[in-house]
Every structure is written in structure tokens, then in C-alpha cells.
Amino acid sequence: MQNGNVTEELDALIVGSGFGGIWLLYHLRKLGFKAKIYEAGQDLGGIWYWNCYPGARVDSDVPLYEYSLEEIWREWTWTERFPSWEELREYFKFVDKKLDISKDCHFNTRVTAAEFDKEKDQWIIATEDGLVTRAKYFLPCTGFAAKRYVPPFKGLETFEGECHHTAVWPQNGIELRDKKIGVIGTGASGVQVIQEVGPIAKNLVSLRSLVGQLGSLADTFPVDRISTYPKPSLADGTAEVGQTETT
Ligand SMILES: Cc1cc2nc3c(=O)[nH]c(=O)nc-3n(C[C@H](O)[C@H](O)[C@H](O)COP(=O)(O)OP(=O)(O)OC[C@H]3O[C@@H](n4cnc5c(N)ncnc54)[C@H](O)[C@@H]3O)c2cc1C
């Protein structure tokens, strides 16, 4: 990598343009640093760019979840107490307008390697599309969920239906009305999807594993549960609403 063509030389290279990366860029600029952000996504927002699934919204109520910069909070008014991803995107647009962040961002740019050059006291950073950057400070603001997890489900490769992960939801959305849908997981994202999609789905099955919660009791209690929404037909022998089937 050391011999690659250096395309840019910076004081600081930030990875990720979510809340963290934007905050750092803003402050480093104020301190006189020449800094840039490299972002794998197409726009600002970090997790709010990728997690655009139905029902995605903030869990901490307003005004906890926002920048504490006066030039931002004074002029911005949320329309909901727990804003949706759509409103978060509008918020990031507003932040960009006020702080002029995008001009120092390379979007669609995934960092793939970083190596420290001791002689020059600099990081050499490489990206998927061939950029090689030198910077004194290398600052990953990559969040906790950038590396999404897909469990090794048997048969997933041959599954013929559509399959989507909430953390990389298609940017143009998906038509879910009147579809038969299975939601795997009942953490915050799973619950959000279920309550939004349940009312429009033809049928929705929610699947969760209780392994983690049961710990050593796993041997004595069933580990998988299936609950259904909306109310399934009793005629076909499936469970009543609110009832949980165990397998
Ligand atoms: C639905 C939902 C609701 C949430 N609600 C709350 C809440 O109410 N309160 C709260 O405190 N937190 C909440 N969170 C957590 C949220 O992750 C944080 O609040 C915050 O947005 C994280 O910001 P960040 O800048 O640290 O990282 P992120 O927003 O995750 O940004 C990281 C960025 O780094 C980029 N990146 C990663 N690797 C690379 C690479 N190799 N090259 C280039 N770019 C890369 C990613 O593309 C991403 O854009 C919620 C998360 C979700 C999904």
C-alpha cells in the first residue's frame, strides 16, 4: 500500500458520516485541521441512511437525540416525539445546510485498509475504489452496527422469496402490502417493523430465539417461539392472536 498513488494528504481522515463523523469534522475544522470524511453510503446520516425500513424511528425522545449546537437546535423543530428515519434524513439535510459538511465528504467510498507509516508519522488509508490517502489522524466513526450480522441460516442461499436485512434496507423501499412476511428477531428493529407492516401484510409471522435470555434454563425451556399477526384463521389450525406457539 505504501507505494500506491497518494491522491490526498490530510491532517485527519474521518470514516463515517453519521452523528459521530459529522461532529468530529465540525470540531476539527474549527481547530484548523484539514479534514475529510470517507463514507460508504451515498449520503449523510450514518445508520439513518442504511436503516430506512418501515417503522425505523428513534427510541430516545426529543430533544435528547439531536446535536447540542445552538445553531442547529435553535432553528430545528421536530414534528414527532420519537422521530422517524424520514425526519432524521431531513434533519441531516438541515445540519448539512448549516454546517456545510458534504463539501468535505467522499460518498460511496469504503475504506478497506489503514497502515501506519512510522517514518512519516502518518496513516496511509486505502479505499475500495483505489483512493490512497495520507493523514496524521485516522478516525473511524463507524458506529456499532456498520458490520451487519446475518446468521448462517441453513438454506438461505436457495430461499426463493425476497430477503432483506433492516440494516441495509433498499433505498427505494419494498412493496409489502398483502405479502406473506416473516420477521426474524424481536429487538427494537424487529418490533418496529412488525407494528408497521403487520396491519398491511397478508400474513406476518414473527420469529425469535430465546437462547440468549434463557441462559442455563435453555435445557428446560423451549428455545424457539413463533407468534402470528394479524389474526390467523383458526380453520387452518394456526394459533389465536396473542397466543404464542412453541416449537
Ligand atoms: C432504528 C434505530 C433507532 C435508534 N435510536 C437511537 C436512540 O433513540 N438513541 C440513541 O442513542 N441511539 C439510537 N440508535 C443508535 C444509533 O446507531 C446511534 O444513535 C448513532 O446514530 C450512531 O452514530 P455513529 O456516527 O456513531 O455511527 P453510524 O450512524 O452507524 O455511522 C457509521 C457510518 O460509518 C460508515 N462506515 C462504516 N464502515 C465504513 C468503511 N469501512 N468505509 C466507509 N464508511 C464506513 C457507515 O456507512 C455509516 O454511515 C438507533 C439506531 C437505529 C438503527
Ligand as a Chemical Component Dictionary entry (heavy atoms), coordinates in Angstrom:
data_LIG
# 
_chem_comp.id                   LIG 
_chem_comp.type                 NON-POLYMER 
_chem_comp.pdbx_formal_charge   0 
_chem_comp.three_letter_code    LIG 
# 
loop_
_chem_comp_atom.comp_id 
_chem_comp_atom.atom_id 
_chem_comp_atom.alt_atom_id 
_chem_comp_atom.type_symbol 
_chem_comp_atom.charge 
_chem_comp_atom.model_Cartn_x 
_chem_comp_atom.model_Cartn_y 
_chem_comp_atom.model_Cartn_z 
_chem_comp_atom.pdbx_ordinal 
LIG C1  C1  C 0 -33.739 2.327 14.341 1  
LIG C2  C2  C 0 -32.648 2.869 15.227 2  
LIG C3  C3  C 0 -33.001 3.673 16.293 3  
LIG C4  C4  C 0 -32.006 4.211 17.118 4  
LIG N1  N1  N 0 -32.404 5.004 18.153 5  
LIG C5  C5  C 0 -31.467 5.503 18.980 6  
LIG C6  C6  C 0 -31.869 6.337 20.074 7  
LIG O1  O1  O 0 -33.041 6.596 20.262 8  
LIG N2  N2  N 0 -30.908 6.805 20.889 9  
LIG C7  C7  C 0 -29.584 6.512 20.701 10 
LIG O2  O2  O 0 -28.728 6.970 21.469 11 
LIG N3  N3  N 0 -29.198 5.725 19.663 12 
LIG C8  C8  C 0 -30.093 5.228 18.800 13 
LIG N4  N4  N 0 -29.699 4.427 17.760 14 
LIG C9  C9  C 0 -28.274 4.070 17.612 15 
LIG C10 C10 C 0 -27.508 4.859 16.547 16 
LIG O3  O3  O 0 -26.609 3.934 15.996 17 
LIG C11 C11 C 0 -26.725 5.997 17.159 18 
LIG O4  O4  O 0 -27.622 6.829 17.837 19 
LIG C12 C12 C 0 -25.974 6.885 16.171 20 
LIG O5  O5  O 0 -26.772 7.233 15.060 21 
LIG C13 C13 C 0 -24.670 6.279 15.746 22 
LIG O6  O6  O 0 -23.920 7.268 15.063 23 
LIG P1  P1  P 0 -22.433 6.999 14.628 24 
LIG O7  O7  O 0 -21.973 8.206 13.912 25 
LIG O8  O8  O 0 -21.646 6.540 15.788 26 
LIG O9  O9  O 0 -22.484 5.740 13.648 27 
LIG P2  P2  P 0 -23.401 5.414 12.395 28 
LIG O10 O10 O 0 -24.572 6.297 12.312 29 
LIG O11 O11 O 0 -23.610 3.940 12.425 30 
LIG O12 O12 O 0 -22.469 5.776 11.168 31 
LIG C14 C14 C 0 -21.383 4.973 10.802 32 
LIG C15 C15 C 0 -21.096 5.238 9.342  33 
LIG O13 O13 O 0 -19.820 4.677 9.048  34 
LIG C16 C16 C 0 -19.860 4.209 7.731  35 
LIG N5  N5  N 0 -18.811 3.211 7.569  36 
LIG C17 C17 C 0 -18.615 2.077 8.291  37 
LIG N6  N6  N 0 -17.539 1.384 7.853  38 
LIG C18 C18 C 0 -17.056 2.128 6.817  39 
LIG C19 C19 C 0 -15.949 1.947 5.941  40 
LIG N7  N7  N 0 -15.140 0.891 6.043  41 
LIG N8  N8  N 0 -15.730 2.872 4.983  42 
LIG C20 C20 C 0 -16.553 3.962 4.860  43 
LIG N9  N9  N 0 -17.619 4.178 5.668  44 
LIG C21 C21 C 0 -17.859 3.264 6.625  45 
LIG C22 C22 C 0 -21.242 3.589 7.586  46 
LIG O14 O14 O 0 -21.625 3.530 6.233  47 
LIG C23 C23 C 0 -22.081 4.575 8.397  48 
LIG O15 O15 O 0 -22.664 5.545 7.562  49 
LIG C24 C24 C 0 -30.649 3.898 16.894 50 
LIG C25 C25 C 0 -30.305 3.077 15.828 51 
LIG C26 C26 C 0 -31.291 2.574 14.989 52 
LIG C27 C27 C 0 -30.907 1.693 13.840 53 
# 
loop_
_chem_comp_bond.comp_id 
_chem_comp_bond.atom_id_1 
_chem_comp_bond.atom_id_2 
_chem_comp_bond.value_order 
_chem_comp_bond.pdbx_ordinal 
LIG C1  C2  SING 1  
LIG C2  C3  SING 2  
LIG C2  C26 DOUB 3  
LIG C3  C4  DOUB 4  
LIG C4  N1  SING 5  
LIG C4  C24 SING 6  
LIG N1  C5  DOUB 7  
LIG C5  C6  SING 8  
LIG C5  C8  SING 9  
LIG C6  O1  DOUB 10 
LIG C6  N2  SING 11 
LIG N2  C7  SING 12 
LIG C7  O2  DOUB 13 
LIG C7  N3  SING 14 
LIG N3  C8  DOUB 15 
LIG C8  N4  SING 16 
LIG N4  C9  SING 17 
LIG N4  C24 SING 18 
LIG C9  C10 SING 19 
LIG C10 O3  SING 20 
LIG C10 C11 SING 21 
LIG C11 O4  SING 22 
LIG C11 C12 SING 23 
LIG C12 O5  SING 24 
LIG C12 C13 SING 25 
LIG C13 O6  SING 26 
LIG O6  P1  SING 27 
LIG P1  O7  DOUB 28 
LIG P1  O8  SING 29 
LIG P1  O9  SING 30 
LIG O9  P2  SING 31 
LIG P2  O10 DOUB 32 
LIG P2  O11 SING 33 
LIG P2  O12 SING 34 
LIG O12 C14 SING 35 
LIG C14 C15 SING 36 
LIG C15 O13 SING 37 
LIG C15 C23 SING 38 
LIG O13 C16 SING 39 
LIG C16 N5  SING 40 
LIG C16 C22 SING 41 
LIG N5  C17 SING 42 
LIG N5  C21 SING 43 
LIG C17 N6  DOUB 44 
LIG N6  C18 SING 45 
LIG C18 C19 SING 46 
LIG C18 C21 DOUB 47 
LIG C19 N7  SING 48 
LIG C19 N8  DOUB 49 
LIG N8  C20 SING 50 
LIG C20 N9  DOUB 51 
LIG N9  C21 SING 52 
LIG C22 O14 SING 53 
LIG C22 C23 SING 54 
LIG C23 O15 SING 55 
LIG C24 C25 DOUB 56 
LIG C25 C26 SING 57 
LIG C26 C27 SING 58 
# 
